[in-house]
Amino acid sequence: MRQNWWKLLASILVLYSIIGGFLIPVPALPILHESIRNLFFHVPMWFAMLTLYLISVIYSIKYLNTGNEKYDLIAVESVNTGVFFCFCGLATGMLWANITWGAPWPNDPKLNSSAISTLMYLAYLVLRNSLDEEQKRAKISAIYNIFAFPVMIALLFILPRLTDSLHPGNGGNPGFSNLDLDYNMKWVLRPTFIGWILMGVWIMTIRYRIRLLENKKNNI
């Protein structure tokens, strides 16, 4: 139980965010209205994705330094889980964009950069599956992963700020601030980040253990 406290915390915080996200009163803002509740789901998906991609990079570096196969498995399962949260972020973002901007995918730099980043990590998974030799596959994909992460950061957080963008916090468009988020929203939003990040790590560890069992079975 002592080792699993963080899993219990993840479950509690995610449940808290879902209940609070749907039930707490939210500010009556022009255009957004009740759709601002999507903030409790859309943004945490991206935070969980970024955390998992960062874990993947760390373990890719560890694999290149040690050659330990377990580090490679953690790296790839972190990407697999991160891609899942990426699609959750895209889905909630498209729903929100359709409500507030009138189209699920307007021609916006932030959204286009998100699409490129998604394709970049899907290419990582395709690359791994295209190589049969285990050590070669692990080394090449680890190097690719290490370079993909800073490119993804540039696409999501740097380039959209250099041009006009509909997305809050980019291209001169102000992000959510104290004028938009009231006291109740902040008390739900902040724990939500922690809950979904921990949930993402939990899912990754399950996938990692399954991969270990599959490899053990194949080697018998």
C-alpha positions as a Markdown table, in Angstrom:
| # | Residue | x | y | z |
|---|---|---|---|---|
| 1 | Met | 0.0 | 0.0 | 0.0 |
| 2 | Arg | 2.9 | 2.3 | 0.8 |
| 3 | Gln | 4.2 | 1.9 | -2.7 |
| 4 | Asn | 0.8 | 2.5 | -4.3 |
| 5 | Trp | -0.2 | 5.7 | -2.5 |
| 6 | Trp | 0.4 | 7.8 | -5.6 |
| 7 | Lys | -2.1 | 5.6 | -7.6 |
| 8 | Leu | -4.7 | 6.2 | -5.0 |
| 9 | Leu | -3.9 | 9.9 | -5.2 |
| 10 | Ala | -4.2 | 9.8 | -9.0 |
| 11 | Ser | -7.6 | 8.2 | -8.8 |
| 12 | Ile | -8.9 | 10.7 | -6.2 |
| 13 | Leu | -7.6 | 13.7 | -8.1 |
| 14 | Val | -9.0 | 12.6 | -11.4 |
| 15 | Leu | -12.4 | 11.8 | -9.9 |
| 16 | Tyr | -12.3 | 15.2 | -8.1 |
| 17 | Ser | -11.5 | 17.0 | -11.4 |
| 18 | Ile | -14.3 | 15.2 | -13.3 |
| 19 | Ile | -16.9 | 16.0 | -10.7 |
| 20 | Gly | -15.7 | 19.5 | -10.1 |
| 21 | Gly | -15.3 | 20.2 | -13.8 |
| 22 | Phe | -18.9 | 19.5 | -14.4 |
| 23 | Leu | -20.5 | 20.8 | -11.3 |
| 24 | Ile | -18.8 | 23.9 | -10.0 |
| 25 | Pro | -20.1 | 27.3 | -11.0 |
| 26 | Val | -17.9 | 29.0 | -13.7 |
| 27 | Pro | -17.7 | 32.6 | -14.8 |
| 28 | Ala | -20.2 | 33.8 | -17.4 |
| 29 | Leu | -17.7 | 34.9 | -20.2 |
| 30 | Pro | -18.6 | 36.0 | -23.7 |
| 31 | Ile | -18.3 | 33.3 | -26.4 |
| 32 | Leu | -16.9 | 30.7 | -23.9 |
| 33 | His | -19.9 | 30.4 | -21.6 |
| 34 | Glu | -20.1 | 26.8 | -20.2 |
| 35 | Ser | -17.5 | 25.6 | -22.7 |
| 36 | Ile | -14.8 | 26.9 | -20.4 |
| 37 | Arg | -15.3 | 23.7 | -18.4 |
| 38 | Asn | -13.3 | 22.0 | -21.1 |
| 39 | Leu | -10.3 | 23.7 | -19.6 |
| 40 | Phe | -10.4 | 21.1 | -16.8 |
| 41 | Phe | -9.9 | 18.3 | -19.5 |
| 42 | His | -8.2 | 19.8 | -22.5 |
| 43 | Val | -5.2 | 21.4 | -20.9 |
| 44 | Pro | -4.4 | 18.6 | -18.4 |
| 45 | Met | -4.3 | 16.1 | -21.3 |
| 46 | Trp | -1.4 | 18.1 | -22.9 |
| 47 | Phe | 0.4 | 18.4 | -19.5 |
| 48 | Ala | 0.2 | 14.6 | -19.1 |
| 49 | Met | 1.4 | 14.1 | -22.7 |
| 50 | Leu | 4.4 | 16.5 | -22.2 |
| 51 | Thr | 5.4 | 14.7 | -18.9 |
| 52 | Leu | 5.3 | 11.3 | -20.6 |
| 53 | Tyr | 7.3 | 12.5 | -23.6 |
| 54 | Leu | 9.9 | 14.0 | -21.1 |
| 55 | Ile | 10.1 | 10.7 | -19.3 |
| 56 | Ser | 10.6 | 9.0 | -22.6 |
| 57 | Val | 13.5 | 11.2 | -23.5 |
| 58 | Ile | 15.1 | 10.7 | -20.1 |
| 59 | Tyr | 15.0 | 6.9 | -20.5 |
| 60 | Ser | 16.1 | 7.1 | -24.1 |
| 61 | Ile | 19.3 | 8.8 | -22.8 |
| 62 | Lys | 19.6 | 6.2 | -20.1 |
| 63 | Tyr | 19.4 | 3.4 | -22.7 |
| 64 | Leu | 22.1 | 5.0 | -24.8 |
| 65 | Asn | 24.3 | 5.2 | -21.8 |
| 66 | Thr | 23.7 | 1.7 | -20.4 |
| 67 | Gly | 22.2 | -0.4 | -23.2 |
| 68 | Asn | 19.7 | -1.7 | -20.6 |
| 69 | Glu | 16.6 | -3.0 | -22.5 |
| 70 | Lys | 14.3 | -2.0 | -19.7 |
| 71 | Tyr | 15.1 | 1.6 | -20.3 |
| 72 | Asp | 14.2 | 1.3 | -23.9 |
| 73 | Leu | 10.8 | -0.3 | -23.0 |
| 74 | Ile | 10.0 | 2.5 | -20.6 |
| 75 | Ala | 10.8 | 5.0 | -23.3 |
| 76 | Val | 8.6 | 3.5 | -25.9 |
| 77 | Glu | 5.7 | 2.9 | -23.6 |
| 78 | Ser | 5.9 | 6.5 | -22.4 |
| 79 | Val | 5.5 | 7.5 | -26.0 |
| 80 | Asn | 2.7 | 5.1 | -26.6 |
| 81 | Thr | 0.8 | 6.5 | -23.5 |
| 82 | Gly | 1.8 | 10.1 | -24.4 |
| 83 | Val | 0.3 | 9.6 | -27.9 |
| 84 | Phe | -3.0 | 8.5 | -26.3 |
| 85 | Phe | -3.1 | 11.6 | -24.2 |
| 86 | Cys | -2.2 | 13.6 | -27.3 |
| 87 | Phe | -5.3 | 12.3 | -29.1 |
| 88 | Cys | -7.4 | 13.1 | -26.0 |
| 89 | Gly | -6.0 | 16.6 | -26.1 |
| 90 | Leu | -6.7 | 17.0 | -29.8 |
| 91 | Ala | -10.3 | 15.6 | -29.5 |
| 92 | Thr | -11.2 | 18.0 | -26.6 |
| 93 | Gly | -9.5 | 20.8 | -28.4 |
| 94 | Met | -11.4 | 20.2 | -31.6 |
| 95 | Leu | -14.7 | 20.1 | -29.7 |
| 96 | Trp | -13.8 | 23.4 | -27.9 |
| 97 | Ala | -12.7 | 25.0 | -31.2 |
| 98 | Asn | -15.9 | 24.0 | -32.9 |
| 99 | Ile | -17.9 | 25.7 | -30.2 |
| 100 | Thr | -15.9 | 28.9 | -29.8 |
| 101 | Trp | -14.4 | 29.4 | -33.3 |
| 102 | Gly | -17.0 | 27.8 | -35.4 |
| 103 | Ala | -14.8 | 25.0 | -36.8 |
| 104 | Pro | -13.1 | 22.0 | -35.3 |
| 105 | Trp | -9.8 | 22.7 | -37.0 |
| 106 | Pro | -9.4 | 26.4 | -38.2 |
| 107 | Asn | -6.2 | 27.4 | -39.9 |
| 108 | Asp | -4.3 | 28.3 | -36.7 |
| 109 | Pro | -0.5 | 28.0 | -36.1 |
| 110 | Lys | -1.0 | 26.3 | -32.7 |
| 111 | Leu | -3.3 | 23.7 | -34.1 |
| 112 | Asn | -1.1 | 23.0 | -37.1 |
| 113 | Ser | 2.0 | 22.7 | -34.9 |
| 114 | Ser | 0.1 | 20.2 | -32.8 |
| 115 | Ala | -0.7 | 18.2 | -35.8 |
| 116 | Ile | 2.9 | 18.2 | -36.9 |
| 117 | Ser | 4.1 | 17.2 | -33.5 |
| 118 | Thr | 1.6 | 14.3 | -33.4 |
| 119 | Leu | 2.8 | 13.0 | -36.8 |
| 120 | Met | 6.3 | 13.3 | -35.6 |
| 121 | Tyr | 5.7 | 10.9 | -32.7 |
| 122 | Leu | 3.6 | 8.6 | -34.8 |
| 123 | Ala | 6.6 | 8.4 | -37.1 |
| 124 | Tyr | 8.7 | 7.4 | -34.1 |
| 125 | Leu | 6.4 | 4.4 | -33.5 |
| 126 | Val | 6.4 | 3.5 | -37.2 |
| 127 | Leu | 10.2 | 3.7 | -37.2 |
| 128 | Arg | 10.4 | 1.2 | -34.3 |
| 129 | Asn | 8.1 | -1.2 | -36.1 |
| 130 | Ser | 10.1 | -1.0 | -39.3 |
| 131 | Leu | 13.3 | -2.3 | -37.7 |
| 132 | Asp | 13.6 | -6.0 | -36.8 |
| 133 | Glu | 17.0 | -6.1 | -35.1 |
| 134 | Glu | 16.4 | -5.2 | -31.4 |
| 135 | Gln | 19.5 | -3.3 | -30.5 |
| 136 | Lys | 19.5 | -1.3 | -33.8 |
| 137 | Arg | 15.8 | -0.5 | -33.3 |
| 138 | Ala | 16.4 | 0.7 | -29.8 |
| 139 | Lys | 19.4 | 2.9 | -30.6 |
| 140 | Ile | 17.9 | 4.5 | -33.7 |
| 141 | Ser | 14.6 | 5.2 | -32.1 |
| 142 | Ala | 16.3 | 6.5 | -28.9 |
| 143 | Ile | 18.3 | 9.0 | -31.0 |
| 144 | Tyr | 15.2 | 10.0 | -32.9 |
| 145 | Asn | 13.3 | 10.5 | -29.6 |
| 146 | Ile | 15.9 | 12.7 | -28.1 |
| 147 | Phe | 15.8 | 15.1 | -31.1 |
| 148 | Ala | 12.1 | 15.0 | -31.5 |
| 149 | Phe | 11.3 | 16.4 | -28.0 |
| 150 | Pro | 13.0 | 19.8 | -28.4 |
| 151 | Val | 11.5 | 20.1 | -31.9 |
| 152 | Met | 8.0 | 19.4 | -30.4 |
| 153 | Ile | 8.6 | 22.1 | -27.7 |
| 154 | Ala | 9.5 | 24.6 | -30.4 |
| 155 | Leu | 6.5 | 23.7 | -32.5 |
| 156 | Leu | 4.0 | 24.0 | -29.6 |
| 157 | Phe | 5.4 | 26.8 | -27.5 |
| 158 | Ile | 7.8 | 29.0 | -29.5 |
| 159 | Leu | 6.6 | 29.2 | -33.1 |
| 160 | Pro | 2.9 | 29.9 | -32.3 |
| 161 | Arg | 4.0 | 32.9 | -30.2 |
| 162 | Leu | 5.8 | 34.5 | -33.2 |
| 163 | Thr | 2.6 | 34.8 | -35.4 |
| 164 | Asp | -1.1 | 35.6 | -35.1 |
| 165 | Ser | -3.0 | 32.8 | -33.4 |
| 166 | Leu | -6.5 | 32.3 | -32.1 |
| 167 | His | -5.2 | 30.0 | -29.3 |
| 168 | Pro | -5.1 | 31.7 | -25.9 |
| 169 | Gly | -1.6 | 32.7 | -24.9 |
| 170 | Asn | -0.1 | 32.7 | -28.4 |
| 171 | Gly | 0.5 | 35.3 | -31.1 |
| 172 | Gly | -0.5 | 38.2 | -28.9 |
| 173 | Asn | -3.7 | 36.6 | -27.9 |
| 174 | Pro | -3.9 | 36.7 | -24.1 |
| 175 | Gly | -4.1 | 33.4 | -22.2 |
| 176 | Phe | -6.5 | 32.6 | -19.3 |
| 177 | Ser | -5.8 | 34.9 | -16.4 |
| 178 | Asn | -7.3 | 36.0 | -13.1 |
| 179 | Leu | -10.0 | 37.9 | -15.1 |
| 180 | Asp | -11.2 | 34.6 | -16.6 |
| 181 | Leu | -10.5 | 32.0 | -13.9 |
| 182 | Asp | -12.3 | 32.5 | -10.6 |
| 183 | Tyr | -11.3 | 31.1 | -7.2 |
| 184 | Asn | -13.4 | 27.9 | -7.6 |
| 185 | Met | -11.9 | 27.1 | -11.0 |
| 186 | Lys | -8.3 | 27.4 | -9.7 |
| 187 | Trp | -9.0 | 25.0 | -6.8 |
| 188 | Val | -10.2 | 22.4 | -9.3 |
| 189 | Leu | -7.7 | 23.1 | -12.1 |
| 190 | Arg | -4.4 | 22.8 | -10.2 |
| 191 | Pro | -5.0 | 19.4 | -8.7 |
| 192 | Thr | -6.3 | 18.2 | -12.1 |
| 193 | Phe | -2.8 | 18.6 | -13.6 |
| 194 | Ile | -1.3 | 16.4 | -10.9 |
| 195 | Gly | -4.1 | 13.8 | -11.2 |
| 196 | Trp | -3.9 | 13.3 | -14.9 |
| 197 | Ile | -0.1 | 13.3 | -14.9 |
| 198 | Leu | 0.0 | 10.6 | -12.3 |
| 199 | Met | -2.7 | 8.7 | -14.2 |
| 200 | Gly | -0.6 | 8.9 | -17.3 |
| 201 | Val | 2.4 | 7.5 | -15.5 |
| 202 | Trp | 0.3 | 4.7 | -14.0 |
| 203 | Ile | -1.0 | 3.7 | -17.4 |
| 204 | Met | 2.6 | 3.7 | -18.7 |
| 205 | Thr | 3.8 | 1.4 | -15.9 |
| 206 | Ile | 1.0 | -1.0 | -16.7 |
| 207 | Arg | 2.0 | -1.1 | -20.4 |
| 208 | Tyr | 5.6 | -1.5 | -19.4 |
| 209 | Arg | 4.9 | -4.5 | -17.2 |
| 210 | Ile | 2.8 | -6.1 | -20.0 |
| 211 | Arg | 5.7 | -5.5 | -22.4 |
| 212 | Leu | 8.1 | -7.2 | -20.0 |
| 213 | Leu | 5.8 | -10.3 | -19.7 |
| 214 | Glu | 5.4 | -10.5 | -23.5 |
| 215 | Asn | 9.2 | -10.4 | -23.9 |
| 216 | Lys | 9.7 | -13.0 | -21.2 |
| 217 | Lys | 7.1 | -15.2 | -22.9 |
| 218 | Asn | 8.8 | -14.8 | -26.3 |
| 219 | Asn | 12.2 | -15.7 | -24.9 |
| 220 | Ile | 11.0 | -18.9 | -23.3 |
